[in-house]
Amino acid sequence: MSQFEHAQVVDLSFNYIKKVEADTFSGLESLQHITSRANKNSGNRPGRLLRTPLLLLWLPNNCISNVTAAMFQGAPFLRQVSLANNNINDIEPLSFAHLANLHTLDLAYNRIMELRNNAISGSDYLTVRLQENPMICEDESYHVMNGAEPVYLTGEPNIICKGNWKMLPAPVCPQGVPRPLPSPCCQKDQGRASKLPSTTTTAAPESEELPDYGEEGSGEDEEEEEEEVADVPLVKVVAPNTTTAAAAPAPAKTTAKPVHRKVVEEEVLEDETEEIEDEEEEEEEGELNLKETRRKK
C-alpha cells in the first residue's frame, strides 16, 4: 500500500482477509484509522502496525479468540479499539497497559467468562464495554468498566443470560453481519428526465369568430370586405416556452390573407363587368340615336 502514502483512513471491511502481512501498512506515515470489519482475521500479528501514527483500530465481526499485548505493538498512540462481535474468550494480563492514550475499548458480544487479574489495565480514563458476554450473568457482574470501577447497567437486556450461557454453541467465524448497500452514484443526473421541457398546443375553436373593430376613414367597400373576412374562424396558438415553438401551427393571419385577397379580386371583377355592360349599353344607345337622325334626314 505504499502508493497510498498520504492515506489517513483505510477500510478493508467485508472481505475474506485472514491475515495481514508485516509490511502492509509500512510507509503510511499519515495513517490514523484502520477498519477491518467482517473479515476472517484471527488476530493482529506483531509488527503489523509499526511506524504508523494510528489512533483508531476497528476489528469487529472477525475471528479473534484471544488478545495479547503483541497485537498492538508499534501503535502506542491508539485512542479507540473495537474488538466487538468476535470469539474472544481470553485476554492476557497487561495486554493494554502500554497504550497510555487508550480511552475506549469495546469488547461487547464476545465469549468472555471471566477476566484475569490485570487483563484490563491502562489509563485511569479507560472505558471498557463488556455487554452480552457470559460474565455478565454471574453474581456481582458488571457491563462497563470506567477505569478501575465496574458499573452494572440496569437497562441492559442481557440477552445472553436468557439461554444456556455456561454452555455456549460452537463459535461462528466471522460473526454474521449483513453487507451494507452501496451508496448511490450519479446524483447529479437523477431527476433530469422530470425536468425535460414540454410543449402544449390548443386546437382551433369551432364557433369562435374574429371581432369587427372597424377603421377610421375607410370607405364602404372596405367595410364590406371586413364583414366578409370576419366570417373566417380564428385559430389560437399557445406558444411553448421551448425551442420547439417553430413547429407550432401558423397564426390566423396567414389563413385569412388568401381569403381576403380572393374577396377583393371577385369585387374587382364584378366592377369591371358592370363597366363593360354600361359601355355596351351606351354604344347601343349611340347607334340607335344615329339611326333615328338618319331617318329624319
Contacts in CASP RR format, 6 or more apart in sequence:
PFRMAT RR
TARGET T0000
AUTHOR 0000-0000-0000
METHOD contacts of the structure
MODEL  1
MSQFEHAQVVDLSFNYIKKVEADTFSGLESLQHITSRANKNSGNRPGRLL
RTPLLLLWLPNNCISNVTAAMFQGAPFLRQVSLANNNINDIEPLSFAHLA
NLHTLDLAYNRIMELRNNAISGSDYLTVRLQENPMICEDESYHVMNGAEP
VYLTGEPNIICKGNWKMLPAPVCPQGVPRPLPSPCCQKDQGRASKLPSTT
TTAAPESEELPDYGEEGSGEDEEEEEEEVADVPLVKVVAPNTTTAAAAPA
PAKTTAKPVHRKVVEEEVLEDETEEIEDEEEEEEEGELNLKETRRKK
1 7 0 8 1.000
1 10 0 8 1.000
1 24 0 8 1.000
1 25 0 8 1.000
1 28 0 8 1.000
2 26 0 8 1.000
2 27 0 8 1.000
4 10 0 8 1.000
4 28 0 8 1.000
5 27 0 8 1.000
5 28 0 8 1.000
5 29 0 8 1.000
5 30 0 8 1.000
6 30 0 8 1.000
7 28 0 8 1.000
7 30 0 8 1.000
7 31 0 8 1.000
8 30 0 8 1.000
8 31 0 8 1.000
8 32 0 8 1.000
8 33 0 8 1.000
9 31 0 8 1.000
9 32 0 8 1.000
9 33 0 8 1.000
9 34 0 8 1.000
9 35 0 8 1.000
10 25 0 8 1.000
10 28 0 8 1.000
10 31 0 8 1.000
10 33 0 8 1.000
10 34 0 8 1.000
10 35 0 8 1.000
11 35 0 8 1.000
12 34 0 8 1.000
12 35 0 8 1.000
12 36 0 8 1.000
12 39 0 8 1.000
13 35 0 8 1.000
13 36 0 8 1.000
13 37 0 8 1.000
13 38 0 8 1.000
13 39 0 8 1.000
14 37 0 8 1.000
14 38 0 8 1.000
14 39 0 8 1.000
14 177 0 8 1.000
14 179 0 8 1.000
14 180 0 8 1.000
15 38 0 8 1.000
15 39 0 8 1.000
16 39 0 8 1.000
16 40 0 8 1.000
17 36 0 8 1.000
17 39 0 8 1.000
17 40 0 8 1.000
17 41 0 8 1.000
18 39 0 8 1.000
18 40 0 8 1.000
18 41 0 8 1.000
18 42 0 8 1.000
19 41 0 8 1.000
19 42 0 8 1.000
19 45 0 8 1.000
20 41 0 8 1.000
20 44 0 8 1.000
20 45 0 8 1.000
20 48 0 8 1.000
21 48 0 8 1.000
22 45 0 8 1.000
22 47 0 8 1.000
22 48 0 8 1.000
24 48 0 8 1.000
25 31 0 8 1.000
25 34 0 8 1.000
25 48 0 8 1.000
25 49 0 8 1.000
25 52 0 8 1.000
26 50 0 8 1.000
26 51 0 8 1.000
27 51 0 8 1.000
27 52 0 8 1.000
28 52 0 8 1.000
29 51 0 8 1.000
29 52 0 8 1.000
29 53 0 8 1.000
30 53 0 8 1.000
31 52 0 8 1.000
31 53 0 8 1.000
31 54 0 8 1.000
32 53 0 8 1.000
32 54 0 8 1.000
32 55 0 8 1.000
32 56 0 8 1.000
33 54 0 8 1.000
33 55 0 8 1.000
33 56 0 8 1.000
33 58 0 8 1.000
34 54 0 8 1.000
34 56 0 8 1.000
34 57 0 8 1.000
34 58 0 8 1.000
35 58 0 8 1.000
36 58 0 8 1.000
36 59 0 8 1.000
36 62 0 8 1.000
37 58 0 8 1.000
37 59 0 8 1.000
37 60 0 8 1.000
37 61 0 8 1.000
37 62 0 8 1.000
37 177 0 8 1.000
38 60 0 8 1.000
38 61 0 8 1.000
38 62 0 8 1.000
38 174 0 8 1.000
38 175 0 8 1.000
38 176 0 8 1.000
38 177 0 8 1.000
38 179 0 8 1.000
39 61 0 8 1.000
39 62 0 8 1.000
39 174 0 8 1.000
40 62 0 8 1.000
40 63 0 8 1.000
40 173 0 8 1.000
40 174 0 8 1.000
41 59 0 8 1.000
41 62 0 8 1.000
41 63 0 8 1.000
41 64 0 8 1.000
42 62 0 8 1.000
42 63 0 8 1.000
42 64 0 8 1.000
42 65 0 8 1.000
42 173 0 8 1.000
43 59 0 8 1.000
43 62 0 8 1.000
43 63 0 8 1.000
43 64 0 8 1.000
43 71 0 8 1.000
44 59 0 8 1.000
44 71 0 8 1.000
44 72 0 8 1.000
45 70 0 8 1.000
45 71 0 8 1.000
46 70 0 8 1.000
46 71 0 8 1.000
46 73 0 8 1.000
47 70 0 8 1.000
47 73 0 8 1.000
47 74 0 8 1.000
49 57 0 8 1.000
49 72 0 8 1.000
49 73 0 8 1.000
49 74 0 8 1.000
49 75 0 8 1.000
50 73 0 8 1.000
50 74 0 8 1.000
51 74 0 8 1.000
52 74 0 8 1.000
52 75 0 8 1.000
53 77 0 8 1.000
54 75 0 8 1.000
54 77 0 8 1.000
54 78 0 8 1.000
55 77 0 8 1.000
55 78 0 8 1.000
55 79 0 8 1.000
55 80 0 8 1.000
56 78 0 8 1.000
56 79 0 8 1.000
56 80 0 8 1.000
56 81 0 8 1.000
57 72 0 8 1.000
57 75 0 8 1.000
57 78 0 8 1.000
57 80 0 8 1.000
57 81 0 8 1.000
57 82 0 8 1.000
58 80 0 8 1.000
58 81 0 8 1.000
58 82 0 8 1.000
59 81 0 8 1.000
59 82 0 8 1.000
59 83 0 8 1.000
59 86 0 8 1.000
60 82 0 8 1.000
60 83 0 8 1.000
60 84 0 8 1.000
60 85 0 8 1.000
60 86 0 8 1.000
60 106 0 8 1.000
60 175 0 8 1.000
61 84 0 8 1.000
61 85 0 8 1.000
61 86 0 8 1.000
61 174 0 8 1.000
61 175 0 8 1.000
61 176 0 8 1.000
61 177 0 8 1.000
62 86 0 8 1.000
62 173 0 8 1.000
62 174 0 8 1.000
62 175 0 8 1.000
63 86 0 8 1.000
63 87 0 8 1.000
63 171 0 8 1.000
63 173 0 8 1.000
63 174 0 8 1.000
64 83 0 8 1.000
64 86 0 8 1.000
64 87 0 8 1.000
64 88 0 8 1.000
65 86 0 8 1.000
65 87 0 8 1.000
65 88 0 8 1.000
65 89 0 8 1.000
65 90 0 8 1.000
65 171 0 8 1.000
66 88 0 8 1.000
66 89 0 8 1.000
66 90 0 8 1.000
66 91 0 8 1.000
66 92 0 8 1.000
67 83 0 8 1.000
67 88 0 8 1.000
67 90 0 8 1.000
67 91 0 8 1.000
67 92 0 8 1.000
67 95 0 8 1.000
68 92 0 8 1.000
68 95 0 8 1.000
69 92 0 8 1.000
69 94 0 8 1.000
69 95 0 8 1.000
69 96 0 8 1.000
69 97 0 8 1.000
69 98 0 8 1.000
71 95 0 8 1.000
72 78 0 8 1.000
72 81 0 8 1.000
72 95 0 8 1.000
72 96 0 8 1.000
72 98 0 8 1.000
72 99 0 8 1.000
75 99 0 8 1.000
76 98 0 8 1.000
76 99 0 8 1.000
76 100 0 8 1.000
76 101 0 8 1.000
77 101 0 8 1.000
78 99 0 8 1.000
78 101 0 8 1.000
78 102 0 8 1.000
79 101 0 8 1.000
79 102 0 8 1.000
79 103 0 8 1.000
79 104 0 8 1.000
80 102 0 8 1.000
80 103 0 8 1.000
80 104 0 8 1.000
80 105 0 8 1.000
81 96 0 8 1.000
81 99 0 8 1.000
81 102 0 8 1.000
81 104 0 8 1.000
81 105 0 8 1.000
81 106 0 8 1.000
82 106 0 8 1.000
83 105 0 8 1.000
83 106 0 8 1.000
83 107 0 8 1.000
83 110 0 8 1.000
84 106 0 8 1.000
84 107 0 8 1.000
84 108 0 8 1.000
84 109 0 8 1.000
84 110 0 8 1.000
84 129 0 8 1.000
85 108 0 8 1.000
85 109 0 8 1.000
85 110 0 8 1.000
85 175 0 8 1.000
85 177 0 8 1.000
86 109 0 8 1.000
86 110 0 8 1.000
86 175 0 8 1.000
87 110 0 8 1.000
87 111 0 8 1.000
87 171 0 8 1.000
87 172 0 8 1.000
87 173 0 8 1.000
87 175 0 8 1.000
88 107 0 8 1.000
88 110 0 8 1.000
88 111 0 8 1.000
88 112 0 8 1.000
89 110 0 8 1.000
89 111 0 8 1.000
89 112 0 8 1.000
89 113 0 8 1.000
90 112 0 8 1.000
90 116 0 8 1.000
91 107 0 8 1.000
91 112 0 8 1.000
91 115 0 8 1.000
91 116 0 8 1.000
91 119 0 8 1.000
91 120 0 8 1.000
92 116 0 8 1.000
92 119 0 8 1.000
93 116 0 8 1.000
93 117 0 8 1.000
93 118 0 8 1.000
93 119 0 8 1.000
93 121 0 8 1.000
94 118 0 8 1.000
94 121 0 8 1.000
95 119 0 8 1.000
95 120 0 8 1.000
96 102 0 8 1.000
96 105 0 8 1.000
96 120 0 8 1.000
96 121 0 8 1.000
96 122 0 8 1.000
96 126 0 8 1.000
97 118 0 8 1.000
97 121 0 8 1.000
97 122 0 8 1.000
99 122 0 8 1.000
99 123 0 8 1.000
100 122 0 8 1.000
100 123 0 8 1.000
101 123 0 8 1.000
102 122 0 8 1.000
102 123 0 8 1.000
102 126 0 8 1.000
103 123 0 8 1.000
103 125 0 8 1.000
103 126 0 8 1.000
103 127 0 8 1.000
104 126 0 8 1.000
104 127 0 8 1.000
105 120 0 8 1.000
105 126 0 8 1.000
105 127 0 8 1.000
105 128 0 8 1.000
105 129 0 8 1.000
106 128 0 8 1.000
106 129 0 8 1.000
107 128 0 8 1.000
107 129 0 8 1.000
107 130 0 8 1.000
107 133 0 8 1.000
108 129 0 8 1.000
108 130 0 8 1.000
108 131 0 8 1.000
108 132 0 8 1.000
108 133 0 8 1.000
109 131 0 8 1.000
109 132 0 8 1.000
109 133 0 8 1.000
109 175 0 8 1.000
110 133 0 8 1.000
111 133 0 8 1.000
111 134 0 8 1.000
111 168 0 8 1.000
111 171 0 8 1.000
112 130 0 8 1.000
112 133 0 8 1.000
112 134 0 8 1.000
112 135 0 8 1.000
113 133 0 8 1.000
113 134 0 8 1.000
113 135 0 8 1.000
114 135 0 8 1.000
114 138 0 8 1.000
115 135 0 8 1.000
120 126 0 8 1.000
120 128 0 8 1.000
120 145 0 8 1.000
122 147 0 8 1.000
123 147 0 8 1.000
124 147 0 8 1.000
124 148 0 8 1.000
125 147 0 8 1.000
126 145 0 8 1.000
126 146 0 8 1.000
126 147 0 8 1.000
127 144 0 8 1.000
127 145 0 8 1.000
127 146 0 8 1.000
127 147 0 8 1.000
128 144 0 8 1.000
128 145 0 8 1.000
128 147 0 8 1.000
129 143 0 8 1.000
129 144 0 8 1.000
130 136 0 8 1.000
130 142 0 8 1.000
130 143 0 8 1.000
130 144 0 8 1.000
130 145 0 8 1.000
131 143 0 8 1.000
131 144 0 8 1.000
131 153 0 8 1.000
131 156 0 8 1.000
132 158 0 8 1.000
132 159 0 8 1.000
132 160 0 8 1.000
133 160 0 8 1.000
134 160 0 8 1.000
134 165 0 8 1.000
134 166 0 8 1.000
134 168 0 8 1.000
135 141 0 8 1.000
136 142 0 8 1.000
136 143 0 8 1.000
136 156 0 8 1.000
136 158 0 8 1.000
136 160 0 8 1.000
136 161 0 8 1.000
137 158 0 8 1.000
137 160 0 8 1.000
137 161 0 8 1.000
137 165 0 8 1.000
141 152 0 8 1.000
142 150 0 8 1.000
142 151 0 8 1.000
142 152 0 8 1.000
143 151 0 8 1.000
143 152 0 8 1.000
143 153 0 8 1.000
143 156 0 8 1.000
144 150 0 8 1.000
144 151 0 8 1.000
144 153 0 8 1.000
145 151 0 8 1.000
197 240 0 8 1.000
197 241 0 8 1.000
197 242 0 8 1.000
197 244 0 8 1.000
198 240 0 8 1.000
198 242 0 8 1.000
199 240 0 8 1.000
199 242 0 8 1.000
199 244 0 8 1.000
199 245 0 8 1.000
199 247 0 8 1.000
199 248 0 8 1.000
200 238 0 8 1.000
200 240 0 8 1.000
201 237 0 8 1.000
201 238 0 8 1.000
201 240 0 8 1.000
201 248 0 8 1.000
201 249 0 8 1.000
202 236 0 8 1.000
202 237 0 8 1.000
202 238 0 8 1.000
204 233 0 8 1.000
204 234 0 8 1.000
204 235 0 8 1.000
204 236 0 8 1.000
204 249 0 8 1.000
205 233 0 8 1.000
205 234 0 8 1.000
205 236 0 8 1.000
206 233 0 8 1.000
208 233 0 8 1.000
208 234 0 8 1.000
208 236 0 8 1.000
209 230 0 8 1.000
209 231 0 8 1.000
209 232 0 8 1.000
209 233 0 8 1.000
209 234 0 8 1.000
210 229 0 8 1.000
210 230 0 8 1.000
210 232 0 8 1.000
210 234 0 8 1.000
210 252 0 8 1.000
210 256 0 8 1.000
211 230 0 8 1.000
212 226 0 8 1.000
212 227 0 8 1.000
212 230 0 8 1.000
214 223 0 8 1.000
214 226 0 8 1.000
215 222 0 8 1.000
215 226 0 8 1.000
218 226 0 8 1.000
221 267 0 8 1.000
224 267 0 8 1.000
225 260 0 8 1.000
225 263 0 8 1.000
225 264 0 8 1.000
225 267 0 8 1.000
228 263 0 8 1.000
229 256 0 8 1.000
229 259 0 8 1.000
229 260 0 8 1.000
229 263 0 8 1.000
232 252 0 8 1.000
232 255 0 8 1.000
232 256 0 8 1.000
232 259 0 8 1.000
234 252 0 8 1.000
235 249 0 8 1.000
235 250 0 8 1.000
235 251 0 8 1.000
235 252 0 8 1.000
235 255 0 8 1.000
236 252 0 8 1.000
237 248 0 8 1.000
237 249 0 8 1.000
237 250 0 8 1.000
237 251 0 8 1.000
238 248 0 8 1.000
239 245 0 8 1.000
239 248 0 8 1.000
240 248 0 8 1.000
END
